[in-house]
């Protein structure tokens, strides 16, 4: 009975909750059982990659600690040369790149979008690491030009992605 005392029976359709599935390109309810099984395998493989990336990050942190320790216990004790500092920076950057790759994997698993801007930012970080650890004694002009062109291309790409993101907010 309704609040006003009348029998007001309304037919209501059952609410069917639509399952929000991440990454429709690998659906777990694909009609063909063979491809459905392959999709499960690929999703599992991505999780294994995430686990392995965490292992690489932990191993890399241990490596950075070892690098610093090794450099500090060699004579002259507790002094680092500029080359030691750059070598250590390279180790730090490698750890940060591994963390960015893990974040890419996690976002791929946890969202329905491919984080293009984050991938480009990770590539920029990798090229920055390369620039930091460059050995200027063994550089060729073409190699340096290639690094410069790659850095410029990634920088412009990142800027364009950020500009596009800025305009997407106005469309809401």
C-alpha positions as CSV (number, residue, x, y, z in Angstrom):
1,X,0.0,0.0,0.0
2,X,1.1,3.5,-0.8
3,X,1.3,6.2,1.9
4,X,-2.0,7.7,0.9
5,X,-3.8,4.4,1.5
6,X,-4.4,3.3,-2.1
7,X,-3.1,0.2,-3.6
8,X,-0.6,1.5,-6.0
9,X,1.2,-1.4,-7.5
10,X,3.7,-0.4,-10.1
11,X,5.4,-2.9,-12.2
12,X,9.1,-2.4,-12.0
13,X,11.6,-4.0,-14.3
14,X,14.4,-5.8,-12.6
15,X,17.5,-3.8,-12.5
16,X,20.3,-5.6,-14.3
17,X,23.7,-4.4,-13.3
18,X,25.9,-4.1,-16.2
19,X,29.3,-5.5,-15.3
20,X,32.0,-2.8,-15.9
21,X,34.8,-4.7,-17.4
22,X,38.3,-3.2,-17.8
23,X,40.0,-3.6,-21.1
24,X,37.2,-4.6,-23.4
25,X,39.9,-5.6,-25.9
26,X,40.5,-8.6,-23.6
27,X,37.0,-9.6,-22.5
28,X,36.7,-12.4,-20.0
29,X,33.2,-13.2,-21.4
30,X,34.2,-13.5,-25.0
31,X,31.9,-15.9,-26.9
32,X,34.7,-18.1,-28.3
33,X,36.1,-20.3,-25.5
34,X,39.5,-20.5,-27.1
35,X,40.0,-16.7,-27.2
36,X,38.4,-16.3,-23.8
37,X,41.0,-18.7,-22.4
38,X,43.8,-16.7,-24.2
39,X,42.4,-13.5,-22.7
40,X,42.7,-15.0,-19.2
41,X,46.2,-16.1,-19.9
42,X,47.2,-12.6,-21.1
43,X,45.6,-10.9,-18.1
44,X,47.5,-13.4,-15.8
45,X,50.8,-12.6,-17.7
46,X,50.3,-8.9,-17.1
47,X,49.9,-9.6,-13.3
48,X,53.1,-11.7,-13.4
49,X,54.9,-8.8,-15.1
50,X,53.7,-6.5,-12.3
51,X,55.1,-8.9,-9.7
52,X,58.4,-9.2,-11.6
53,X,58.7,-5.4,-11.9
54,X,58.3,-5.1,-8.1
55,X,61.2,-7.6,-7.7
56,X,63.3,-5.6,-10.2
57,X,62.6,-2.4,-8.2
58,X,63.6,-4.0,-4.9
59,X,66.7,-5.5,-6.6
60,X,67.6,-2.1,-8.1
61,X,67.3,-0.4,-4.7
62,X,69.7,-2.9,-3.3
63,X,72.0,-2.2,-6.2
64,X,71.9,1.5,-5.5
65,X,72.7,0.9,-1.8
66,X,75.6,-1.3,-2.8
67,X,76.9,1.2,-5.3
68,X,76.9,4.0,-2.6
69,X,78.5,1.7,-0.1
70,X,81.2,0.5,-2.5
71,X,82.1,4.1,-3.5
72,X,82.2,5.3,0.1
73,X,84.5,2.6,1.5
74,X,87.2,3.0,-1.3
75,X,90.0,5.4,-0.6
76,X,89.6,8.3,-0.2
77,X,87.0,7.2,2.4
78,X,83.6,8.9,2.4
79,X,84.3,11.0,-0.7
80,X,82.6,10.7,-4.0
81,X,84.1,11.9,-7.3
82,X,81.9,13.6,-9.8
83,X,81.9,10.4,-11.8
84,X,80.8,8.4,-8.7
85,X,77.9,10.9,-8.2
86,X,76.8,10.6,-11.9
87,X,77.0,6.8,-11.6
88,X,74.9,6.9,-8.5
89,X,72.4,9.2,-10.2
90,X,72.1,6.7,-13.0
91,X,71.2,4.0,-10.5
92,X,68.6,6.3,-8.9
93,X,67.1,7.1,-12.3
94,X,67.0,3.4,-13.2
95,X,64.9,2.7,-10.0
96,X,62.6,5.6,-10.8
97,X,62.1,4.4,-14.4
98,X,61.3,0.9,-13.0
99,X,58.7,2.5,-10.6
100,X,57.2,4.4,-13.6
101,X,56.9,1.1,-15.6
102,X,55.2,-0.6,-12.6
103,X,52.7,2.3,-12.5
104,X,52.1,1.9,-16.2
105,X,51.4,-1.8,-15.6
106,X,49.1,-1.1,-12.6
107,X,47.2,1.6,-14.5
108,X,46.8,-0.8,-17.4
109,X,45.3,-3.4,-15.1
110,X,43.2,-1.1,-13.0
111,X,41.7,1.3,-15.6
112,X,40.1,1.2,-18.9
113,X,42.6,3.5,-20.6
114,X,46.1,3.1,-21.8
115,X,48.1,5.8,-20.0
116,X,49.9,7.3,-23.1
117,X,51.0,10.5,-21.3
118,X,52.6,8.4,-18.5
119,X,54.4,6.2,-21.1
120,X,55.8,9.3,-22.8
121,X,56.8,10.7,-19.4
122,X,58.6,7.4,-18.6
123,X,60.4,7.6,-22.0
124,X,61.4,11.2,-21.2
125,X,62.8,10.0,-17.8
126,X,64.7,7.2,-19.5
127,X,66.3,9.6,-22.0
128,X,67.1,12.0,-19.1
129,X,68.9,9.1,-17.4
130,X,70.8,8.5,-20.6
131,X,71.9,12.1,-20.8
132,X,72.9,12.1,-17.1
133,X,75.2,9.1,-17.5
134,X,76.7,10.1,-20.9
135,X,80.4,9.6,-21.2
136,X,81.5,12.7,-23.0
137,X,84.9,11.2,-23.9
138,X,83.3,8.6,-26.1
139,X,80.5,10.5,-27.7
140,X,80.1,10.8,-31.5
141,X,78.3,13.8,-33.0
142,X,75.7,11.5,-34.6
143,X,74.9,9.8,-31.2
144,X,74.5,13.2,-29.5
145,X,72.3,14.4,-32.4
146,X,70.2,11.3,-32.0
147,X,69.8,11.8,-28.2
148,X,68.8,15.5,-28.9
149,X,66.3,14.5,-31.6
150,X,64.7,11.9,-29.3
151,X,64.5,14.3,-26.4
152,X,62.9,17.0,-28.6
153,X,60.4,14.5,-30.1
154,X,59.4,13.2,-26.7
155,X,59.2,16.6,-25.2
156,X,56.9,17.9,-28.0
157,X,54.8,14.8,-27.8
158,X,54.4,15.2,-24.0
159,X,53.5,18.9,-24.5
160,X,50.9,18.1,-27.2
161,X,49.4,15.4,-24.9
162,X,49.2,17.9,-22.1
163,X,47.6,20.5,-24.4
164,X,45.0,18.0,-25.6
165,X,44.2,17.2,-21.9
166,X,43.7,20.8,-21.2
167,X,41.1,21.2,-23.9
168,X,39.4,17.9,-22.9
169,X,38.5,19.5,-19.5
170,X,36.6,22.3,-21.3
171,X,34.4,19.7,-23.1
172,X,32.9,18.4,-19.8
